[in-house]
Amino acid sequence: MTDHQAARRAPGAPRRPGALPTAILLIGAFYSLIPVAWIVVAATKTNAQLFSTFTFQPGTGLLDNLGDLFSYGDGQFAQWALNSLYYAGVGSLLCTLVSTAAGFAFAKYRFRGRAPLFYLILAGVLLPGMTLAIPQYIIMSEIGMVGTYWSVLLPGLISPFGIYLARVYAEASVPDATIESARIDGASEFRIFTSIGLPMMLPGMVTIFMLQFVGNWNNFLLPFIMLSDEDKYPINLGLYTLLSKGSGEPALYGIAIVGTAVSVIPLILLLLFLQRFWRLDLISGGLKG
């Protein structure tokens, strides 16, 4: 843009996005949505159409596939869905509360060992889940919880990244002056946290819950190691068993594909419901009214 063109532009007028960033975003969106589009289209195909028609040509077997899915194993898919909602919903809610309390404490209290402890927790972000799965299995085995719902719930209660986000948000959104005023008025520390900290940190809590819910919903390794009873499987592990059996029963491929498409729906609905609380500036600690 020349100096003359810049001078003609109205003050404060937004800049037009460049062609290169737009093209990169479009390519990224296309790359991310292609697998989802394939799953949706494949879910409409019969087993014969699945291997004989064009990849993105819709089929005629959607209703039959849905019927086969929910009738498989006397409604086993519905049980897997309820298990996933339990693992992801209850686990994410408890993890959000733990992360919020820990983040609030790290942000608003001064105690010995505060910084080393926080960095020790933050170091957990660098550890892949695979390195923790075996130690977690050993611990659960020692206390007799392997094979129970708790063996999947308990390891996910501590989220280093969730604690980090909660601390960042608490530092930015909960003024120290408000806390001091509450203390002068005689409020207990628990009252300060529940009546002041939690309401002010609600947008951050929703973000932590959403991230944790998606992670728990897609968690495969931990349930795979901990559980042996198929009635306690989450959706993704149940669909894995269907694919494993599909080599001997090709009809199960169609059930697994339509099950995968159905399993995405709760995540979409949750995102649409929680988007009103979403804050794009969470990591920077900004707070919007």
N, C-alpha and C positions, 0 to 999 in steps of 0.2 A: 504494500500500500504506500502511495506517494504521500508527501507532506500535504499536498493540496487536498487529496482524498481524505486524509485524516482530519484536516481542518473542517471539511464539509460534514463529517459525521457528527451527529448530535452528541452533546456531552452526556456521558453516562449510558450511551447506547450499547447494548451487549454485542460482543464480537461474534461473528459467525464462526461456527466450528469449522476447522480445516477439513479438507477431503480425506487426508490420510488417517486421522483419528477416527473419523466416522466409518471409513472402510474397515479399519482394524476391529472396531466394535461390532460391525455387521458380520464380519468373518467369525469372530468369537461367538456371537449369538447363534449363527448358523451351525457352527461346530458343536455347540452345546445342545441345540434343540433337535438335531438330526436323530440321535438315538431315541429321544422321546417320541418323535414322529414315527419312527420305525416300530416302536412298541405299540403305539396306538393303532397303527394300520395293521400290524401283524395280529393284534387281538381280534380283529374282525374276520380273520381267515379260518377256514376249516383246515384240518391237517393236510388234506390233498392240495388245497390252494397255497398253503404255507410254503411248499417246496416246488410249486409248479408255475406260479404266477410272478409277475413283475413285483419287485420289492415294495414299491409304494402304491401298488394297486389295491384298493380296499376289497375285502372279501364279503361273504354273506353268512358267516358263521358266528357273529358276535353273541347273539342271544343264546345259541347252543353252547358256546364256550362259557358264558357266564353261568348257565345252568349246570354244566359239568363241574365248574370250579366250586360252586357252593354246595354241590352234592357230593363232592369227593370226600371219601372217608367219613361219611355221615356228618358233614359240616365241619371238617377239620380246618378248612381255611378260615372260617369265622372264628374258631378258637385261636388260631395263629394271629388273626387281626386283633382280637381282644388282648392277647398277650403282648403284642407290640404296643398297643395303646397303654397298657399298664406299665411296661418297662420304660417307654418313652415319656408318658405323661407323669406318672408318679416320680420316676427317677429324675426327670428334668425339674419338676417342682421342688423336690428336696434339694437337688444340687443348686438351684437358683437361690434358695433360702440360705444354704451354707455359704455359697460364694458371696452373697450380699452381706451377710453378717461379717465374714472374714474381711472383705474389701472395705467395709465401713470401719472396722477396727484398725486396719492398717492405715487408713486415711486420716482418722480423727483421734487416734490415741497414740501416746508416746510411751513405749515400754522397752525394757532392756532386750536386746537381740532382735528388735523389730526389723531392721534392714536386712541382716543375714537371713532371718527366717523367711522374709518375703522373697528374697532372691533364690533361696533354696526351693520354695514353692514354684517360683517362676521357671526354674530350671526344668521342672516337670514338663513344660511345654515342648522341650527339645527331645523328650523321650518318646519314641514311637510306641504305640499300643502293644505291638508284638513283644517287645522286651518286658512288658509288665504282665502279660497274660499268664505266663507260667508261674511267676511268684504269686500272683493273685489266686491261681488255682491251688497252689500248695497251701496258702493261708486258709482258703475256704475249705479245703480238705481236712486240715487240722481241727477246724472248729465244727466240722460236720455239716456244712451247708452246701456242698457240691450237689448239684441236681435240683436245688430249690430255686424259687424266684429270687430270694435274697442274694444268691450267688451272682446274679446278673445286676441287681439293683445296687448293692453296697459298693462295688468298685467304682461306680460312676458318680458317687456323691461328691467327690473332691475333683474339681476342675481347675487346674492352675490358670488356664486362660480366662475362665469365668471370674476367678478371684482378681486377676489383673484388671479386667474390664470394670468390675465393681469398684475397685480402688480408684481407678481413673475417674469414674463417674461420680463417686462420692466426694472426691477432692474438688470437683468442679461444681457440683450441684447442691451440696449441703454446706451452707456458710458456717464458719466457726462461730460467728457472732450469734447466730440463731441457737446453736447448741449451748453457748454460755448463758444466754438469756433464759433458756429452759432450766439450766442448773440453778441459776439464781432464784427462779420461781419454785425450786424444790422438786423438780422432776427427777426421777431415777434414771440411771443409764439405760435400763431396759425400756422405759417409757420414751426416752429420747429417741432410741432406735426405732421403736414401733410406730410412734406418732409423728416423728419428724423425718428420720432417715428413710424409712420405707416409702412414704408417699413421694418424697422428692426424688428417690432413685427408681421410681416405677418404670420410666422408659428404658433405663439401663437394665432393669430386671427382666423386662419383656424381651430385650435383645438376647440376654444370656439364656433365657428359657428357650427362645427360638433356636439358637445355635445348638444348645444341648439336646433339644428335642430331635432335631435333624440328625445329630450325631448318634443318639441312642436308637432312633428308628432304623438307621442304616448300619448299626453295629452288628457285625457278623462273627468276628473272631471270638469274642468273649462268650456269647451263648453257645457257639460251636464247641468250645472247650468245656464249659461248665455243665451243659444240659445233655441228657441222654433220653429223656422222655419226650416223644414227639408232641404230646399234648401241651408241653410248656414252651415249645419253639416259638420264636417270633416269626413274622412273615418271611423275612429274607432267608432265614435258615430253613423254614418249611419249603419255600420255593426251590432252594438248593437240593433238598431231598427229592423233590419232584423231578428236577433235571437229572439227578443221578439215576433215578429209576427209569427215566425216559429212554435210555439206551435199550432197555428190554421191552418197554411199552411206549412206542412213539406217540400214542394218543396223549400222553402226559405233557408233551412239549407244548401243545396248544393251551393246556390248563395252566402251565407255568407262565406262559407269555401273557395271558389275560390276567393272571394273578399279579404279575409285575405291573401291568397297567393300572389295576385297581389299587395297588399299594401306594401309588404316587398321589392319589386323590386326597388322602388326609393331609399330606404336606402342603398341597396347594391351598386347601381350605384353611389350614392354620395360618399360612402366610397372608392370605387375603383378610382374615379376621384380625391379625395382629399388626397389620401394616399401619394402622392409625397411630400406634405407639412408637413406630419406628423412628429412629433418629440417625441420620446419615453422619452426623458429626460426633458420634459417641466416642470414637477412639481419640479424637482431639479434645474431648472433654467439654464440648460446647453444649449449651442447653437452650432449647428453643421453647418459647411459650406456646 
